[in-house]
Amino acid sequence: MCRNIRPLSNFEPPATDDEVQAAALQYVRKISGSTKPSRANAEAFDRAVAEVAAASTRLLDALVTTAPPKDREVEAVKARERAALRYGT
């Protein structure tokens, strides 16, 4: 999976439409193999992003869990700590 796509479920506050859209864009870029489609493919690319975003929103809305919601700030700190260990910064 693309490293730029972040888990979006079970966070407080919930994922925003912008976050879902960004994840959908990264996914479509990854599977299409291009970051910017040609003019001939732009319509199909944009449609795919919209469809993936809509499906992702439906999925996030339907998921249920008994785990407590994760805090975005706490998860960000953990990610920075993992990166520091991994890259020695």
C-alpha atoms as a printed R data frame, in Angstrom:
   type eleno elety resid chain resno       x      y       z
1  ATOM     1    CA   MET     A     1   0.000  0.000   0.000
2  ATOM     2    CA   CYS     A     2   1.127  3.530  -0.651
3  ATOM     3    CA   ARG     A     3   2.801  5.027   2.395
4  ATOM     4    CA   ASN     A     4   0.849  8.258   1.990
5  ATOM     5    CA   ILE     A     5  -2.493  6.547   2.527
6  ATOM     6    CA   ARG     A     6  -3.271  6.676   6.238
7  ATOM     7    CA   PRO     A     7  -5.785  4.615   8.196
8  ATOM     8    CA   LEU     A     8  -8.936  6.687   8.570
9  ATOM     9    CA   SER     A     9 -11.191  4.541  10.733
10 ATOM    10    CA   ASN     A    10 -11.824  4.824  14.457
11 ATOM    11    CA   PHE     A    11 -10.397  8.305  14.997
12 ATOM    12    CA   GLU     A    12 -11.808 11.125  17.050
13 ATOM    13    CA   PRO     A    13 -12.721 13.395  15.373
14 ATOM    14    CA   PRO     A    14 -13.731 11.245  12.390
15 ATOM    15    CA   ALA     A    15 -11.960 11.504   9.053
16 ATOM    16    CA   THR     A    16 -12.887 14.570   7.047
17 ATOM    17    CA   ASP     A    17 -14.052 14.573   3.439
18 ATOM    18    CA   ASP     A    18 -10.696 16.098   2.487
19 ATOM    19    CA   GLU     A    19  -8.806 13.224   4.121
20 ATOM    20    CA   VAL     A    20 -10.965 10.650   2.332
21 ATOM    21    CA   GLN     A    21 -10.490 12.513  -0.966
22 ATOM    22    CA   ALA     A    22  -6.702 12.645  -0.479
23 ATOM    23    CA   ALA     A    23  -6.566  8.916   0.253
24 ATOM    24    CA   ALA     A    24  -8.687  8.175  -2.822
25 ATOM    25    CA   LEU     A    25  -6.406 10.306  -4.976
26 ATOM    26    CA   GLN     A    26  -3.302  8.512  -3.665
27 ATOM    27    CA   TYR     A    27  -4.918  5.136  -4.316
28 ATOM    28    CA   VAL     A    28  -5.888  5.994  -7.897
29 ATOM    29    CA   ARG     A    29  -2.435  7.455  -8.546
30 ATOM    30    CA   LYS     A    30  -0.837  4.276  -7.266
31 ATOM    31    CA   ILE     A    31  -2.890  1.812  -9.296
32 ATOM    32    CA   SER     A    32  -2.873  3.938 -12.461
33 ATOM    33    CA   GLY     A    33   0.861  4.502 -12.296
34 ATOM    34    CA   SER     A    34   0.609  8.238 -12.883
35 ATOM    35    CA   THR     A    35   0.418 11.259 -10.649
36 ATOM    36    CA   LYS     A    36  -1.165 13.436 -13.312
37 ATOM    37    CA   PRO     A    37  -3.190 11.823 -16.082
38 ATOM    38    CA   SER     A    38  -3.054 12.972 -19.682
39 ATOM    39    CA   ARG     A    39  -5.932 15.063 -20.967
40 ATOM    40    CA   ALA     A    40  -7.280 11.953 -22.683
41 ATOM    41    CA   ASN     A    41  -7.441 10.109 -19.347
42 ATOM    42    CA   ALA     A    42  -8.343 12.983 -17.024
43 ATOM    43    CA   GLU     A    43 -12.077 12.282 -17.007
44 ATOM    44    CA   ALA     A    44 -11.626  8.588 -16.207
45 ATOM    45    CA   PHE     A    45  -9.029  9.440 -13.548
46 ATOM    46    CA   ASP     A    46 -11.258 12.033 -11.854
47 ATOM    47    CA   ARG     A    47 -14.260  9.698 -11.993
48 ATOM    48    CA   ALA     A    48 -12.205  6.922 -10.380
49 ATOM    49    CA   VAL     A    49 -11.094  9.251  -7.576
50 ATOM    50    CA   ALA     A    50 -14.711 10.259  -6.908
51 ATOM    51    CA   GLU     A    51 -15.904  6.641  -6.912
52 ATOM    52    CA   VAL     A    52 -13.112  5.478  -4.593
53 ATOM    53    CA   ALA     A    53 -13.816  8.388  -2.236
54 ATOM    54    CA   ALA     A    54 -17.537  7.560  -2.181
55 ATOM    55    CA   ALA     A    55 -16.857  3.867  -1.524
56 ATOM    56    CA   SER     A    56 -14.379  4.778   1.217
57 ATOM    57    CA   THR     A    57 -16.891  7.069   2.896
58 ATOM    58    CA   ARG     A    58 -19.536  4.332   2.826
59 ATOM    59    CA   LEU     A    59 -17.038  1.872   4.307
60 ATOM    60    CA   LEU     A    60 -15.958  4.233   7.093
61 ATOM    61    CA   ASP     A    61 -19.594  4.988   7.927
62 ATOM    62    CA   ALA     A    62 -20.449  1.274   8.113
63 ATOM    63    CA   LEU     A    63 -17.510  0.086  10.216
64 ATOM    64    CA   VAL     A    64 -18.203 -0.688  13.865
65 ATOM    65    CA   THR     A    65 -15.707 -1.384  16.602
66 ATOM    66    CA   THR     A    66 -15.640 -1.852  20.344
67 ATOM    67    CA   ALA     A    67 -12.177 -0.280  20.589
68 ATOM    68    CA   PRO     A    68 -12.014  3.255  21.900
69 ATOM    69    CA   PRO     A    69 -11.383  5.912  19.238
70 ATOM    70    CA   LYS     A    70  -7.739  6.793  18.629
71 ATOM    71    CA   ASP     A    71  -6.522 10.315  19.264
72 ATOM    72    CA   ARG     A    72  -4.961 11.925  16.183
73 ATOM    73    CA   GLU     A    73  -2.307 13.797  18.167
74 ATOM    74    CA   VAL     A    74  -1.199 10.702  20.085
75 ATOM    75    CA   GLU     A    75  -0.971  8.697  16.855
76 ATOM    76    CA   ALA     A    76   1.040 11.487  15.202
77 ATOM    77    CA   VAL     A    77   3.537 11.469  18.078
78 ATOM    78    CA   LYS     A    78   3.886  7.685  17.790
79 ATOM    79    CA   ALA     A    79   4.476  7.986  14.027
80 ATOM    80    CA   ARG     A    80   7.182 10.613  14.557
81 ATOM    81    CA   GLU     A    81   8.874  8.378  17.141
82 ATOM    82    CA   ARG     A    82   8.802  5.411  14.732
83 ATOM    83    CA   ALA     A    83  10.260  7.582  11.967
84 ATOM    84    CA   ALA     A    84  13.028  8.824  14.266
85 ATOM    85    CA   LEU     A    85  13.974  5.241  15.114
86 ATOM    86    CA   ARG     A    86  13.777  4.121  11.506
87 ATOM    87    CA   TYR     A    87  15.675  7.011   9.948
88 ATOM    88    CA   GLY     A    88  17.849  8.011  12.893
89 ATOM    89    CA   THR     A    89  16.705 11.611  12.992
